[in-house]
């Protein structure tokens, strides 16, 4: 084998080997799997062709050993290269030539068998002198082989004609691909003229396949880069939309609790006004009246209002690290009952608090408030048009090592297909809801390393069982009942 033929072989092995590995990784990592696999098949056929083609270059005009097998392999590899070329170009440019492609595959499929039977390549050879020195041992084609060659040439030229017919509508990437592939036209024409002895021999086959392989690879890489950029942009838009959904859900929740807040603040201010009115009346009638007790009561009421507002402010802080303190779930349930406005509905929703007043647990008060509030509001909304019993219960399941809180309702419940996917994005049981509230519930539980379970059947309400790893603590209390019924 001469030095320049060895150079062609090693260049082909390096180029095709690199591209095969590259597109195998792309087929594994990207969504453009089919196109990458088609290109890998094309590159493999090109590599086979190059290996066989180099064997046909000889320093003397004698055929090499196994010359006929090489000639058959060369024809079959080039036929599959032509078919894969049409397949890939049709897919990349969306030419719509699916009937052409299927017909070409039907023609190519039996070709290996025909070649093995001797119907494509004749067992005769013609040595063709090469300007660079040596000879190229060219096999003769049978009449059927000539027909196959003409079919592939016409198909190749026809695909180019269809692609260029829509040149103005093509993208910049498509135009770059077609411009690069245009180099094939003179190369393929020269190859056909050489093959049939019309012009002197020019070894251009491998150059032709190099051009096609690089053009297809660059075009597919550009397309995957564009898809990756589009995916990144879509992901950013999705994140923005999700943040907007969270904000809308937060505003919706605020709107629902405003009525309860206004009601509670009105009670505080009514108490202050009543104490002030009574104190002024008594002071005007009795010069010796001691107003200390009235001022103390006014101070106590304003302190309660201040703490109430501070609790609301704490609940609306931005998300941060969990701040564990000792909290009383029954007290949080009381506050949520007021905030929810359930008693102001028509008809009202009854809330029953069965959590012991002396129960304590290590938790972040803000997240626990979010959990109770979102589940309560969801239950209220689920029972909006419910004709049955309208009741929400807060309960505690006694366990020596874990704190288990339950929020259940007597509403319409939910079917299994909704229940099993309830904490996924955009899954909700309420009309017009986004499902973000339930995701906030799940986040609140997970922030405490806990789990949440759902028990529900259609027409039998729903129960959310929140299991926290923190062990419960029951404090000794005097002068108060251990369970509060709100």
Buried (B, 14 or more C-beta within 10 A) or exposed (E): BBEBBEEBBEEBEEBBEEBBEBBBEBBEEBEBEEBBBBBBBBBBBBBBBBBBBBBBBBEEBEBBEEBBEBBBBBBBBBBBBBBBBBBBBBBBBEBEBEEBBEEBBEBBEEBBEBBEEEBBBBEEBEBBEBEEEBBBBBBEBBEBBBEBBEBBBEBBEEBBEBBEEEEEEBEEBBEBBBEBBEBBEEBBBBBBEBBEEEEEBBBBBBBBBBBBBEBBBBBBBBBBEEEEEEEEEEEEEEEEEBEEBBEEBBEBBEEBBEBBBEBBEEBBEEBBEEBEEEBEEEBEEEEEBEEEEBEEBBEEBBEBBEEBBEBBEEBEEEEEEBEEEEBBBBBBBBBBBBBBBBBEBEEEBBBBBBBBBBBBBBBBBBBBBBBBBBBBBBBBBBBEEBEEEBBBBBBBEEEEEBBBBBBBBBBBBBEEEBBEEBBEBEBBBBEEBBBBBBBBBBBBBEBBEBBBEBBBEEEBBBBBBBBBEBEBEEEEEEEEEEBBEB
